[in-house]
Amino acid sequence: MSTETAYKDALLDHYRHPRNKADTSDAQVVARGRNPRCGDDLEIGVDFQGETLEQVRFRGRGCSICIASASMMTEAATGRTRDEVGALLETVNRWFGDEPSAGEAVPEVLQPLTPVRDMPARRRCVLLAWE
């Protein structure tokens, strides 16, 4: 199996079986974002323990890339500090930007998003949950 096929399979798995998709109404902080182009509509809920994101969850609807990215984001952010998540967001933004840093390490949980980097029209689908 090629790496690209494995990444696509992982993306579909996150879409079909999203991690941390749950009610956000009782979260300490809730933020909502929309992408009218794809019909993506997400709500991200975060509970903190001091500076650590103790629990990150989402609810909403969207295209397969948006839901998969939200699922991956919750896995990558849970258990990290605010500063660590901020740095991770900067990395993801550069990774999907016009001039990604060569050789910049991206967490393994986000590697399945690699094929989407070649689809500029889907950039917003990936980044919505991160915003």
DRENSE-796552 format. One line per 5 residues: number of its first residue (from 1); their letters; for each residue y, z, x of N, C-alpha, C. Coordinates in steps of 0.1 Angstrom, whole numbers, m for minus. Layout:
BEGIN
NUM	A	Y:Z:X:Y:Z:X:Y:Z:X  ...
//
This chain:
BEGIN
1	MSTET	m12:0:8:0:0:0:12:0:9  22:m9:6:34:m9:14:43:2:11  52:5:20:62:16:18:71:13:5  75:0:4:83:m3:m8:75:m1:m21  62:m4:m21:54:m2:m33:53:13:m36
6	AYKDA	51:21:m25:50:36:m27:63:41:m32  75:36:m27:87:41:m32:89:38:m47  86:26:m51:87:22:m65:78:30:m74  66:33:m69:57:42:m77:63:56:m78  69:61:m68:75:74:m68:87:74:m78
11	LLDHY	95:63:m78:106:62:m87:101:63:m101  91:55:m104:85:54:m118:79:68:m122  73:75:m112:68:88:m115:79:98:m119  90:98:m112:101:106:m115:107:103:m128  107:90:m132:112:85:m145:103:90:m156
16	RHPRN	90:87:m154:80:91:m165:78:106:m166  79:113:m155:76:127:m155:87:134:m147  99:134:m153:111:140:m146:109:155:m144  113:159:m132:112:173:m128:125:179:m132  124:192:m137:135:200:m141:144:194:m152
21	KADTS	137:186:m161:144:182:m173:142:192:m183  153:199:m187:153:210:m196:166:213:m203  166:222:m212:179:225:m219:189:231:m209  201:227:m210:211:232:m200:221:242:m207  219:244:m220:230:252:m227:232:266:m222
26	DAQVV	222:272:m216:224:286:m211:226:286:m196  229:275:m190:232:275:m175:246:281:m173  248:286:m161:260:292:m157:271:281:m156  268:270:m151:277:258:m150:271:246:m155  278:239:m164:273:226:m169:283:215:m168
31	ARGRN	279:204:m163:288:192:m161:281:180:m168  289:172:m173:284:160:m180:290:147:m174  282:137:m173:287:124:m168:281:113:m176  288:102:m176:283:90:m184:285:77:m175  277:68:m178:277:55:m172:276:45:m183
36	PRCGD	287:40:m189:286:31:m201:279:18:m198  279:14:m185:273:1:m182:258:1:m185  251:12:m182:237:13:m185:234:22:m197  244:29:m202:241:38:m213:236:51:m208  238:54:m195:233:67:m190:243:78:m195
41	DLEIG	237:89:m198:244:101:m203:237:113:m199  242:120:m189:235:132:m183:243:145:m184  236:156:m185:242:169:m184:234:176:m173  241:182:m164:235:189:m153:239:204:m155  229:213:m154:231:227:m155:226:234:m143
46	VDFQG	235:243:m138:232:250:m126:233:265:m128  223:273:m123:224:287:m122:225:291:m107  234:301:m104:236:305:m90:231:319:m88  226:321:m76:224:335:m71:232:336:m59  244:341:m60:254:342:m49:259:327:m47
51	ETLEQ	257:323:m35:261:309:m31:249:299:m32  238:304:m36:226:295:m37:224:290:m51  221:277:m52:218:270:m64:203:274:m68  202:285:m76:189:290:m79:181:281:m88  187:275:m98:180:266:m107:190:255:m110
56	VRFRG	185:242:m109:192:230:m112:184:223:m122  189:219:m133:182:212:m143:191:202:m150  185:192:m157:193:182:m164:187:179:m177  195:173:m186:190:167:m198:199:155:m201  194:146:m209:201:134:m212:192:122:m213
61	RGCSI	198:110:m213:191:98:m214:197:88:m204  189:78:m200:195:68:m191:184:59:m187  188:50:m178:179:40:m173:169:47:m163  159:40:m160:148:46:m151:154:51:m138  163:44:m132:169:48:m119:177:60:m121
66	CIASA	185:61:m131:193:73:m134:185:85:m136  175:84:m144:166:96:m147:158:100:m134  153:90:m127:146:93:m115:155:100:m105  167:95:m103:177:101:m94:180:115:m98  182:117:m111:185:131:m115:174:140:m112
71	SMMTE	162:136:m115:150:144:m112:149:147:m97  151:137:m88:151:139:m74:162:149:m69  174:147:m75:186:155:m72:183:170:m75  176:173:m86:173:187:m90:164:193:m79  154:185:m75:145:190:m65:152:192:m51
76	AATGR	161:183:m48:167:184:m35:178:195:m35  184:198:m46:195:208:m46:190:222:m49  179:224:m56:175:237:m60:171:245:m47  176:257:m46:173:266:m34:183:264:m23  192:255:m24:202:252:m13:215:259:m16
81	TRDEV	223:262:m6:236:268:m8:246:257:m13  257:261:m18:268:252:m22:272:243:m11  273:248:1:277:240:13:266:230:16  254:234:16:243:225:19:242:214:9  244:217:m4:244:206:m14:256:197:m13
86	GALLE	268:203:m9:280:195:m6:277:185:5  271:189:16:268:181:27:257:170:23  248:174:14:238:165:10:244:154:1  254:158:m7:261:148:m16:269:138:m7  275:143:4:282:134:13:272:124:19
91	TVNRW	261:129:23:251:120:29:246:109:19  244:114:7:239:104:m4:250:94:m6  263:98:m7:274:89:m9:275:79:2  274:84:14:274:74:26:262:65:25  251:70:22:238:63:22:239:51:12
96	FGDEP	246:54:1:247:43:m10:261:36:m9  269:40:1:282:34:2:281:20:9  293:14:11:294:1:17:290:1:31  292:12:38:289:12:52:281:25:56  268:25:52:260:37:55:259:39:70
101	SAGEA	258:52:73:256:55:88:242:51:92  242:44:103:229:40:108:221:52:112  208:52:108:199:62:112:201:76:106  210:77:97:213:90:91:201:95:83  197:107:86:185:113:79:188:116:64
106	VPEVL	180:112:56:181:115:42:168:123:38  169:134:30:158:142:27:146:133:21  134:137:25:122:129:20:122:127:5  126:138:m2:125:137:m17:133:125:m22  144:121:m15:152:110:m19:148:96:m14
111	QPLTP	139:96:m5:134:83:1:130:73:m9  124:76:m20:121:66:m30:133:58:m36  145:63:m33:157:56:m38:160:44:m28  154:43:m17:157:33:m7:158:19:m12  148:14:m20:150:0:m25:162:m2:m34
116	VRDMP	167:8:m40:179:7:m49:192:4:m41  191:8:m28:203:6:m19:207:m9:m18  197:m18:m21:200:m32:m20:204:m38:m34  208:m29:m43:212:m33:m56:226:m26:m59  237:m32:m54:250:m26:m56:253:m23:m71
121	ARRRC	248:m31:m80:252:m29:m94:245:m16:m99  235:m11:m92:228:1:m97:233:14:m90  243:13:m81:248:24:m74:252:36:m83  259:32:m93:264:43:m103:252:50:m110  241:42:m112:230:48:m118:224:59:m109
126	VLLAW	224:57:m96:219:67:m87:228:79:m86  241:76:m85:250:87:m81:255:95:m93  253:91:m105:258:98:m117:253:113:m116  241:116:m114:236:130:m114:242:138:m103  246:131:m92:251:138:m80:266:141:m82
131	E	273:134:m90:287:137:m92:289:149:m100
//
